[in-house]
Amino acid sequence: MFFSLLVLTVCSVSKKQSLDVLICLNSKSPEVVKAREFLIPYMEHFGMPYHILDIGESAFPEDIQDHALIVIGHPGISAGIDNDHLVQLVRSAAKKGTGIVTFDPGISLYNEPSTITTASIDRVVFSTARHFITASHPENDTLKFYNPLLINPPVNLKGNSLIENSGNPLLMLEETNTGKLVIWTSMDWMLSEIFGPLKGLDDC
C-alpha cells in the first residue's frame, strides 16, 4: 500500500515537494512501540526513504504538507499534545494533495470528532469494490487470523471499507472534497501470534 500510494502521489507532486515519507510518532504515547517495532521495519524492508517526526518532542514544521506521503505511525498519536492542531494539519496536507495513511483511527477528514469502538474479529474479507490499495487480491478474498484481532473502527463510519469483517473495517478509505485518507483500525495484525508479516496483508 505504502509503495503504491507513494508512486501515485509522486507522479503529481511539484519539484519542491519532498519525496521522503514523513512518519509521525509520539514518544509520549505508550503506543509508540508499535511504530518502532512494526511500521519502521516495514519501511526498511520496502526500501522507502523516510524520516521521523516525534510530535511529542518537536513542534510541527510549517512545511508538513510538502511531503509526498505522511504516515500517522500508531494509535494514540495525540497523547499529551493538541489533537485539534494535528487534525487541522492533516486536513490541510490532504487538501494540498499529500497522501496520508493513519494507524490512529481517531484521525479523520470530517469536522466532527470520531467516536471509536472496539470489535474482535477472527478473519477479514476484501471488498468487492476495486481499489489500487487492494488490487492484488481477488474480490471477497478471505484471510483468517491465528487468534482474534481487536480493531477500533469509528462508530460514525463515513468512509468506504476496503477490508472488513461484518461491517467492521480493518482498512478503510475516507474521501471528501478536501482530500483522501487511508485508515487502519488496528496494526496488531502485524503480531506473529495474530497474523504477522508475509501472510497476505503486507501488500496493502
KAZI-V381465 format. One record per run of one state. SS is the DSSP state (h for helix, s for strand, l for the rest). FROM is the first residue (numbers start at 0). LEN is the number of residues. If there is no record, write none. Layout:
ss=SS from=FROM len=LEN
ss=SS from=FROM len=LEN
This chain:
ss=l from=0 len=1
ss=h from=1 len=9
ss=l from=10 len=7
ss=s from=17 len=8
ss=l from=25 len=6
ss=h from=31 len=15
ss=l from=46 len=3
ss=s from=49 len=5
ss=l from=54 len=9
ss=h from=63 len=3
ss=s from=66 len=6
ss=l from=72 len=10
ss=h from=82 len=13
ss=l from=95 len=3
ss=s from=98 len=4
ss=l from=102 len=13
ss=s from=115 len=1
ss=l from=116 len=2
ss=s from=118 len=8
ss=l from=126 len=5
ss=h from=131 len=3
ss=l from=134 len=7
ss=s from=141 len=10
ss=l from=151 len=2
ss=s from=153 len=1
ss=l from=154 len=5
ss=s from=159 len=6
ss=l from=165 len=2
ss=s from=167 len=9
ss=l from=176 len=2
ss=s from=178 len=6
ss=l from=184 len=3
ss=h from=187 len=3
ss=l from=190 len=14
